[in-house]
């Protein structure tokens, strides 16, 4: 299995033009040519946004029987497909089927930007498909890369009791491997988390299930409102999180706040930060570390009608995985935000 990185993420939404316009205006994505626009079925609209190595595809449909419309009816706007860049899409597809994956679309060839592209799809988790995408090399993009470089990871919520089987599915069909595990307690709530990653390091999924022996919490709420397993948030990696956050705030992006005591205890917990503490405090950026270095994260406030999706911005200064404090800080921040909306 030769999975390299995330090629693109497709959202099924009620209005593709509107969803793309909102993200382009705030996060600085630029419009690109839609892959296979001429082949879209009747009633479908598709919009592609690009920035750095990030491709986001928004799809909507006016036809109630269309799969995109059915996804939105059940889940609301959300991630419906994750595409994985690979050297040989047909081989990855065959390997996944041999491991028990359910086929969606067999390998097919089409043209994008004058390049040959091979893609194939399998059923992933819930109503989210997984795609294998093989592209011919492209010339360097001459347009400015913008603030965001690539998709760093996705977080997926699964029902209680399904975490282990979902991880096995990722290992057997995609060749991912476990790199991090953690139990997170937030007040009287609890959740288990396992991070899986491709050998290349370019594909990372954080899988989370609720601990139903404790009080219902955010993951339970996601699963209820989303009506099943799905992608809770998408993280964009940046080379300068301070610049990115300041710029995004100026464009109107609202981020979760962090209590002052978090920063008061930071130096004792982690030592010196490579980004000044004053900057982190001013911008509400979280910092953590693993064996390789530090990482910095911040999460947007959810604007989803069901509050089942949000975005993250992350900068890595040597860190390859995740620390043990930021996930807890995230869920505590979401708890405060939910309480303020109650």
DOMARFI-759591 format. One record per residue: z, x, y of N, C-alpha, C in turn. Coordinates in steps of 0.02 Angstrom, whole numbers, plus 50000, padded with zeros to 5 digits. Example, Ala and Ser with C-alpha at 12.3 -4.5 7.8 and 13.67 -1.06 7.14 Angstrom:
% DOMARFI-759591
503905066049716503905061549775503905066049835
503545064249888503575068449947503945064550002
//
This chain:
% DOMARFI-759591
500005004349940500005000050000500005004550062
499515003450106499415007950162499525004550230
500045000450235500174996950297500385001950351
500085001350409500205006150463500645003350518
500434997850549500814995050605500624987550610
500904984250661500734977250672500094976950714
499574973950685498934973450719498944968150773
499194962250756499264956950805499754951750780
499994947650825500424942050809500094935750835
500034930650792499724924350814500254918950822
500224915550878500664909850893500254903450887
500534898450855500254891750859500654887950912
500304885350961500634882451020500294875851038
500644871851079500364865451099499774866351147
499804871551189499274872751238499164880251244
498634882851213498514890051211498404892951280
498024889551322497884892051389498524892651430
498944887651427499564887651465500044892951440
500134893451374500594898351346500374905451363
499724906851357499474913451373499544915051447
499414910151489499454911251562500164913051583
500654909751554501354911051572501544918151553
501354920451493501544927051471501154932451508
500524931051522500124935951559500404936951630
500624931551661500874932051728501534935651734
501964934951685502634938051690502664944851656
502354945551598502414951851561501824956551571
501334954451610500784958951628500254959951575
500194955151528499664955651479498994954151512
498464957051486497794955551510497414951751455
496944947851477496544943951431496024948351397
495914947051332495404950651295494944945751260
494384948251234493924943751197494244941151134
494204934551125494514931451066494134933351003
494484935750952494134937450889493874931250854
493234930950845492934925250810492944918850849
492904919250916492934913250957492384908350938
491794910850921491234906550904491344902750838
491824905150797491934902150732492524897350731
492834896250789493414891750791493194884650772
493584881350730493404874450712493454869750771
493164863950766493174858950819493894857250838
494014857050904494674855150928495134861050940
494954866850915495394872750923495244876650986
495774879351016495714883951072496094890351056
495794896051070496124902451056496084907051116
496644910451130496674915151186497004921551161
496714927251178496984933751158497254937451219
497884939951214498184944151265498284951151237
498204956151281498274963151258498674967151310
499034971951283499384976951325499584982651279
499414988851298499534994451253499214993051186
499614993751132499374992251065499584985251042
499784981051089500014974351072499434969451079
499334965451028498854959951030499234953451013
499194948551057499504942051046498964936751049
498904932850996498394927750991498734920850995
498504916751041498784909951050498264904951027
498464900550982498014895550954498314888650961
497904883950984498114876950987497544872550961
497704866350945497194861750919497334854650941
496794851150957496844844050974496774839550914
496644842550856496564838650794497224838250756
497514832450748498174831850715498184834750645
497614834650609497604837250541497524844750538
497364847950595497284855150596497954858550582
497914864150547498534867650527498934869850588
498594871750642498954873950702499334868150732
499034862250735499374856450762499954854350718
499874854850653500414853150608501004857950614
500854864350625501384869250635501794867350697
501444865850752501794864250815502194857850807
501924852950772502284846650761502944847850725
502934852350676503544853550637504014858350672
503754863850699504184869250723504204869950799
503754866750835503654868450905503244874850910
503114877150971502744883350980503104889050943
502724893350909503054898850874502564903350838
502824908650809502424913550772502194910450707
501534910350697501244907450637500924912550591
500794918550616500494923750575500674930650603
500804935250557500914942250575500384946350540
499984949950578499434953850550499624961150546
499494964150488499694971050474499084975550469
499064980650509498514985350508498564989750446
497994990850413497994994750351497324998250342
497305002950296496695006750283496195002850241
496444998550197496014994850151496294987850141
496034983050180496304976250177496204973050109
495634974250078495504971350012495994973949960
496144980349962496614983349914497324980749926
497524980149989498194977450004498254970249981
497734966449991497724959449970497784958949894
497404963149858497434963049785498114965049760
498414970149791499084972449771499594966949782
499544963449838500024958049853499954952349803
499344950549785499244945149737499504947149668
499414953449649499664955849585500424955549582
500744956049642501474955749645501724948649651
501274943749651501484936849652501374933049716
501054936149766500934932749830500444926949821
500504921849862500064916049862499484917449909
498864917049886498294918549930498174912949981
497954914950040497744910350092496994911150107
496794917350123496094918750138495904925350105
495374925450063495164931650032494844936250083
494744942550066494454947350114493784944850142
493714945350208493094943350242492954948250297
492314949150313492104954050363491854950250425
492064952650484491804949950547491774955550598
491514954150657491444959050710491914957450767
492254962550793492664961850853492524967850899
492334966350960492174971751008491654976550980
491184973850941490664978050913490884982250854
491474980950829491734984750772491804980250711
491724983350653491804979850589492554979050574
492744972950558493444971450542493464967650476
493904969750431494014966250368494724963350370
494784956950353495454953850354495534949250293
496154948550272496334944050217497044941650229
497234935850202497884932950217498234930550154
498894931050155499324928350103499864924050136
500174919750096500744915950123501334920750128
501654920650186502214925150197502884921750185
503224919950239503874916650234503834910050273
504054904650241503994898150273503274896550286
503124894450349502444892850369502114898750405
502384904650398502104910650430501674914450380
501034915450397500584919250354500644926750369
500454930750321500394937950330499664939950319
499404943950365498704945950362498654953550354
498154955550317497974962650313497344963650354
497354968250400496784969350446496574976650443
495944977650431495644984350426495114984850481
495204989450528494744990150585494404996950584
493784996950605493455003250619493775006550680
493815013150682494115016550740493775014450805
494175013950858493915011950923493985017650973
493555017751023493655022751076494295021351114
494565026351147495185025551184495105020251238
495625016151246495615010851296495685014051365
495205012851409495215016051474495625012151525
495835006051508496235002151554496955004351551
497335003351606498045005251606498425001751549
498875005351519499245002651462499764997551483
500014997951545500534993351567501224995651546
501694991051551502394992751539502564993151465
502204989351423502394988551353501894992151308
502154995451256501724999851215501514996651149
501974993551114501824990951047502354985951026
502214982350972502724977950942503194982450902
503834982350921504324986650887504574983350823
504744976950827504974973450767504974965950780
505054962050726505154954850729505794953250692
506144948050716506744945650683506594938950651
506774938250588506614932250548507264929150522
507354922750534507944919150508507754915550444
508164916250392508044913050328508674909050309
508594903750270509174899750248509654903850206
510274901550204510774904850163510554905150090
510644911050060510464912049990509754914549980
509354915050034508654917150027508524924250053
509034927550079508934934150108508694939150055
509044939449999508874944349947508174943249920
507984936949907507324935549879506784937049930
506914935849995506424937450046506314944950052
506864948650048506804955950049506404958449989
506534955649929506154957649870505414956149879
505264950449908504564948649921504234953949966
504574955950019504304960950065504214967750030
504674969449987504624975749951504044975649901
503984970249864503494970049810502784968849834
502704964649885502024962849907501764967149963
502224969950005502004973850063502194981250058
502614983050010502824989950004503334992050056
503674987150088504204988750136504834991050099
505274994350135505894996850105506474995450151
507064994650123507664993350163507874999650199
508024998950264508255004750302508925003450337
509164997150337509774995650374510054989050349
510704988650338511034982450321511664981650363
511834975450378512434974350420512674967250412
513334966450410513634959750415513894959150487
513714953550519513894952650589514354946650595
514934947650626515404942250639515444941150714
515334934850734515394932950805515864927050807
516494928350827516994923150827517104920650756
517034914150745517124911250679516464910750640
515924913550668515274913450635515154920050599
514694919950552514504926150517513794925850494
513484931650487512794932050464512674938850431
512224938950383512014945050350511324947050376
511224953550383510584956050409510354962050368
509704961950350509384967650316508744969250353
508634975550369508024977750403507584981250352
506944978950349506454982150305505904985150348
505614990550322505124994350362504604997350317
503994998150344503465001450307503595008950305
503335012550255503415019850253503165023250316
502665020250349502395023150411502885022450469
503365017850463503825016350518503535011650569
502905009550560502575005450610502674998050603
502944995750546503084988650535503814987850518
504184984150560504894983150549505064975850556
505424973150507505644966150508506404966050498
506744962550543507464961350536507554954350507
507844953950448507934947550412508664945550415
508794939250435509484937050447509604930450412
510174929750378510374923350349511084921750370
511244915250378511924913350399512424913850341
513044915150359513584914850310513874907850313
513694903750264513894896750265514624895650245
514974901050226515694900350213516094900250278
515754901850334516074901650399515784896050441
515994895450503515764889950545515014890550558
514654884850566513944885150583513854888750650
513314892650654513184896550714512464896450734
512254901750768511584901950797511034901850745
511134905350689510614905450638510544898650606
511114895350593511094888450568510714884050618
510864885050683510534881050734509784882250736
509584888650729508874890150727508534886550669
508824887150609508524884350550508464876750554
508954873650587508934866350596508404864450646
508394867650705507924865850758507214867850741
507124873550707506464875950688506214872450624
506674869250590506534866050526506304871050473
506724876150464506594881050412506514888150437
506354892550389506284899650404505754900750457
505864905850499505374907450551505574913550591
505144915450637505254921250680505674919150740
506254922350746506714920750800506554924650864
506384931050858506174934650918505694940250902
505334942250953504824947550949505024952950998
505034959250976505254964851018504664969251037
504614970551102504104975051129504424981751146
504114987251122504364993851139504064996251204
504474999551246504245002251309504465009551314
504115013351354504305020351366504835020951419
504935015751460505445015851513505725008951521
506295007651489506585001051490506844999251559
507095004151596507355002651663506785000251708
506225003751707505645001651747505394994851724
505354993951658505094987651631505534981751651
506184982551643506634976951658506624975251733
506634980351775506614979051847505964975451866
505414977751838504764974751853504734967551828
504964966451767504954959751738505414954951776
505984957351797506434953151838506094951251903
505754955951934505404954551996504854949251986
504584948851925504074943851910504364937251888
505024936751884505344930451868505614929751798
505594935151757505864934751689506624934751692
506944930151657507674929751655507934932851591
508414937351596508704940751538509414938451527
509654939351466510354937851450510804942751487
511374940351509511854944651545512334947851496
512674953151519513134956951478513804957451515
514374956151481515024956551515515174963551541
515544964051595515734970451623516114974751573
516524971651532516934975551485516504979351435
515894976951422515434980651378515314987651405
515184988151470515044994551501515674998651513
516244995151523516874998751531517065002651469
516874999951411517045003151347516495007551319
515935007851354515335011051325515415018451314
515685022051364515735029351357516205031251301
516755027651293517215029151238516905027651171
516475022751167516175020751104515585025151083
515165026951132514545030351116514475037251148
514915038951194514825045251231514335044151288
514035049551311513585049051368512925045851349
512655041851394512005038651384511475042651421
510885043151391510335046851423510065043051482
510185036551485510045032551545510715031451580
510765032951645511415032451679511755025751669
512405025951660512805019951648512715014951705
512665017351766512585012851823511935008851818
511415012051794510775008651785510815003251731
511145005051675511225000251621511614994151644
512154995351681512574989951705512194985351753
511834988451799511464984651850510934980151819
510614982651766510064978951735510264975151672
510904975551652511144972051592510824974551528
510664981051525510354983951466510894986251416
510784984751352511244986951299511024993751273
511504997751250511345004251221511715004951155
511385008051107511685009351042511385015851015
511585017850956511315024050928511305023550852
510865027650822510885028850750510885036350740
510735038550679510765045650663510245049750701
509715046350728509185050050761509235050350836
509625045850866509675045850939509885039150965
509715037751027509935031651060509365026551065
509565020251070509075014951083509365010351136
508925007351175509115002951231508744996351223
509104990851231508824984251217509044979251270
508614974251280508804968551321508404962551296
508694956551303508404950551274508294945251328
507724941951325507594936651374507994930451357
508114926451409508384919751397507834915551365
507994911551316507494907451283507274901751330
506614901151337506334895551376506004890551328
506084891551264505794887051214506164880351216
505804874751214506134868251217506674867351164
506564870351105507064869851051507544875751051
507454880451097507864886551102507834890551037
507234890851007507164894250943506754900650947
506604903051008506204909151013506354912551079
506394919251076506464923251137506144929951125
506124934051177505814940651174506324946151187
506154952151166506584957951175506164963651202
506474967751243506174974151265506624979751240
506324984851210506714990251179506404996951195
506835001851208506615008751216507005013051166
506655017351132506965021751082506955028951108
507535031951110507595039051127507835042751064
507395042951014507555046350951507795041750896
508065035950914508315031250863507745028350823
507815028250757507295025550713507465018850684
508115017150684508335010750655508705006850708
509295004350692509705000450738510425002650732
510795002050787511505003550784511884997550760
512544997850764512974992650735513304988250787
513134989150851513484985250903513034980450941
512404982050949511974977950992511824971050965
511744970450899511604963850871512184959150885
512784961650876513374957550891513394955750965
513234960651008513224959351080512694954051097
512124954351063511594949351075511854942351060
512144941451001512344934750982512924932151024
513354936751046513884934651093513574932351159
513044935851181512714933851243512384927051236
512074925851178511754919351166512284913851164
512864915351135513414910551133513624908551204
513684913451249513874912051317513344907751351
512714909351340512174905551371512164898351345
512254897451279512254890751250512844886751278
513414890051287513994886551313513874884251384
513504888251424513374886351493512884880551498
512484879451444512004873951444512284867651411
512884868351383513184862651347513384857051395
//
